[in-house]
Amino acid sequence: MRQLWLASASPRRAQLLASIGVHASLLPPPDIDERPLAGEKPLAYVTRLAAAKARAGWAGLSAEQHPQAAVLGADTAVVLGGRILGKPSDQAEACAMLAELSGREHRVLSAVTVITAGGENTEVSDTLVRFATLSAADIDRYVASGEPMDKAGSYAVQGFAAVFVEQISGSYSGVVGLPLAETGRLLRQAGVGIWQTR
């Protein structure tokens, strides 16, 4: 079995891997500029960043580690009307994003790249999420909780914002940050064990 290394600062991704019995060693968070390129489409954006994170993690391993290693990088984007909603820079931006999502359907794209000595593979989940209509008071209280401040689209579906979500069509785990069906396929292809009980 290959040793999996996770190139991510997200505790949620580590928790999702653990939920399917995958033991991953954490790499230092890759220093990647997450701003979209000029004219870059959302699908190209998430796949580029997932691959860049995995490649940075792979580069951080030694040549001796490479034969038995697999490195996973992932990225998630909230997309509304073809526009990427990134992490908010402040509370005002978080409030504005949530007001835009209120009562509407948006997409969540989540890309996963796994690199081994044999090559690199990427998969993407595309999920539709519909929000309830949010009151200004709800938005203000939610933003005051601090939860939205490091989240794409200014919300955490697995947190307090669960009450905002009326419908999900696609991968719930992809909205959290790591689509597990796609990840499981990539890990099997890479020779990484899942469902490990210890």
C-alpha positions in Angstrom: 0.0 0.0 0.0 1.2 3.5 -0.8 1.5 6.1 1.9 -0.9 9.0 1.3 0.2 12.6 1.9 -2.4 15.4 2.1 -1.3 18.7 0.7 -4.0 20.8 2.4 -4.4 23.0 5.4 -8.1 22.0 5.7 -9.0 20.0 8.8 -12.2 19.1 7.0 -10.4 17.2 4.2 -8.4 15.2 6.8 -11.6 14.4 8.6 -13.4 13.3 5.4 -10.5 11.0 4.5 -10.5 9.5 8.0 -14.3 8.9 7.6 -13.6 6.4 4.8 -10.7 4.8 6.7 -7.9 6.5 4.9 -4.8 7.5 7.0 -3.0 10.5 5.5 0.1 12.3 6.7 -0.1 16.0 6.6 2.2 18.1 4.5 2.8 21.8 5.1 0.1 23.9 3.4 1.3 24.7 -0.1 1.9 28.4 -0.8 -0.4 28.8 -3.8 -1.8 32.0 -5.2 -5.6 31.2 -5.2 -6.7 34.1 -7.3 -8.4 33.2 -10.6 -6.4 34.0 -13.7 -7.8 36.6 -16.1 -10.8 35.0 -18.0 -10.3 31.7 -16.2 -13.5 29.5 -16.1 -14.5 27.9 -12.8 -13.8 24.3 -13.9 -10.3 25.3 -15.1 -9.7 27.2 -11.9 -10.5 24.4 -9.5 -8.6 21.8 -11.5 -5.6 24.0 -11.8 -5.4 24.7 -8.1 -6.0 21.1 -7.1 -3.1 20.0 -9.3 -0.9 22.9 -8.2 -1.4 21.9 -4.5 -0.6 18.2 -5.2 2.5 19.1 -7.3 3.8 21.4 -4.5 3.3 18.6 -2.0 5.0 16.1 -4.3 7.9 18.4 -4.7 8.2 18.6 -0.9 8.9 14.8 -0.6 12.3 13.3 -1.0 13.3 11.1 -4.0 13.4 8.2 -1.5 9.8 8.7 -0.5 8.4 9.0 -4.1 8.2 5.3 -5.0 5.8 4.5 -2.1 4.0 7.9 -1.9 0.8 9.4 -3.2 0.0 13.0 -2.7 -3.5 14.4 -2.7 -4.4 18.1 -3.5 -7.9 19.5 -3.6 -9.7 22.7 -4.3 -13.4 23.8 -4.0 -15.1 26.7 -5.6 -18.6 28.2 -5.1 -19.9 29.4 -8.4 -22.9 31.8 -8.9 -23.9 32.8 -12.4 -20.5 31.7 -13.8 -18.7 33.8 -11.2 -16.3 32.3 -8.6 -17.1 33.3 -5.0 -13.9 32.9 -3.1 -13.2 33.3 0.6 -14.4 36.7 1.9 -11.8 39.3 2.8 -13.9 40.8 5.6 -17.4 40.6 7.2 -18.9 43.0 4.8 -17.9 40.9 1.8 -19.2 37.8 3.6 -22.6 39.4 4.1 -22.7 40.5 0.5 -21.9 37.0 -0.8 -24.6 35.4 1.4 -27.1 38.0 0.3 -26.3 37.0 -3.3 -26.8 33.3 -2.5 -30.1 33.9 -0.7 -33.0 32.2 -2.3 -31.0 31.0 -5.3 -29.2 27.9 -6.7 -25.5 27.8 -7.1 -22.8 25.3 -8.1 -20.0 23.9 -6.0 -17.1 22.5 -8.0 -14.6 20.3 -6.0 -11.5 19.0 -7.8 -9.1 16.3 -6.5 -5.7 15.5 -7.9 -3.6 12.5 -6.8 0.0 12.2 -7.8 2.2 9.1 -7.6 5.5 8.2 -9.3 3.3 6.7 -12.1 1.6 9.9 -12.9 -1.2 12.4 -12.0 -5.0 12.0 -12.1 -7.8 14.5 -11.4 -11.5 14.2 -10.9 -14.1 16.9 -10.3 -17.6 16.8 -8.7 -20.2 19.3 -9.7 -23.0 19.9 -7.2 -26.0 22.1 -7.2 -27.0 23.8 -3.9 -30.2 25.7 -3.3 -30.3 28.2 -0.4 -33.4 29.3 1.4 -34.2 33.0 1.4 -32.1 34.5 4.2 -33.1 37.5 6.3 -30.6 40.3 6.9 -30.7 39.3 10.6 -29.8 35.7 9.8 -26.9 36.8 7.6 -25.6 39.2 10.3 -25.8 36.6 13.0 -24.1 34.0 10.9 -21.3 36.2 9.9 -20.8 37.4 13.5 -20.2 33.7 14.4 -16.9 33.9 12.4 -17.6 30.6 10.6 -17.8 32.1 7.1 -14.5 33.9 7.1 -12.2 31.1 5.7 -14.8 29.4 3.5 -15.4 29.6 -0.2 -18.7 31.3 -0.8 -18.8 32.4 2.9 -20.5 29.4 4.3 -19.8 25.9 5.8 -22.5 23.4 4.8 -21.4 21.1 7.7 -21.7 23.9 10.2 -24.2 26.5 11.2 -25.1 27.2 7.5 -26.7 23.8 7.2 -30.0 25.5 8.1 -29.7 27.6 4.9 -29.5 24.7 2.5 -32.9 23.6 1.1 -31.6 21.1 -1.5 -28.4 19.5 -2.7 -28.1 17.6 -6.0 -24.7 16.0 -6.2 -21.9 15.3 -3.7 -22.5 16.6 -0.1 -18.8 15.8 0.7 -17.8 17.7 -2.3 -19.5 20.8 -0.9 -17.7 20.2 2.4 -14.4 20.2 0.4 -13.5 16.6 -0.7 -15.9 14.6 -2.9 -15.5 11.1 -1.5 -16.7 9.0 -4.5 -14.2 10.6 -6.8 -11.5 10.6 -4.2 -12.0 6.9 -3.5 -11.6 6.1 -7.2 -8.4 8.0 -7.4 -7.0 6.5 -4.3 -7.8 2.9 -5.5 -6.1 3.7 -8.8 -3.1 5.0 -6.9 -2.8 1.9 -4.6 -3.8 3.7 -1.5 -5.9 1.6 1.0 -9.4 2.7 2.0 -11.5 1.3 4.8 -8.5 0.8 7.0 -9.6 0.0 10.6 -6.2 0.9 12.2 
